């Protein structure tokens, strides 16, 4: 069994690439933004992408990487508005509603913990209604540091009290999972197929992984679980 549910009181869930299809974000940063940037600056799409991608990658792992305000100022574009242009690409990954219903039925404390900036976060919640399935949603921008920073998980306890050893984190980012493990999170589970338009990633020996949430449902539904008081 991938998850020891008898040791879980709190479930932290990443959003993009875990609950929602990462195709939206990949398409935005790799295709839509370079196209709009090319139009704004009179560049060919190839040159725009060659300019943008190194600039974006230089911020990887920092809060700026995820911050639409930062990129709007740096690129002189309304990045939040550009994301809204392709809102129809926002969607659930397979079996997510069934999994969230099962977690809620088990009485577990469930929190979306995301690096997504509040502007696109609001767009995604409006589009999907994800916030109705969980107890709360926390953006790393509220705490001023990304999930890749181990201190984030300590600071998170001031917003969402939790016991780290009895917490499960499900995330598609290996650096985030490693950060959470260093911070004492009891169980860390990787998503191997975050983008529906891309091949699944190979399993890693560092963390157990699943392709889709239906792999977790049998044990979750059939095993007696502790409930919250």
Secondary structure, 3 states (H helix, E strand, C coil): CCCCHHHCCEEEECCECCCECCHHHHHHHHHHHHHHHHHHHCCCHHHHHHHHHHHHHCCCCCHHHHCHHHHHHHHCCCHHHHHHHCHHHCCECCCHHHHHHHHHHCCCEEEEEECCCHHHHHHHHHHHCHHHHCCEEEEHHHCCCCCCCHHHHHHHCCCCCCCHHHEEEEECCHHHHHHHHHCCCCEEEEECCCCCCCCCCCCECCEEEECCCHHHHHHHHHCCCCCCC
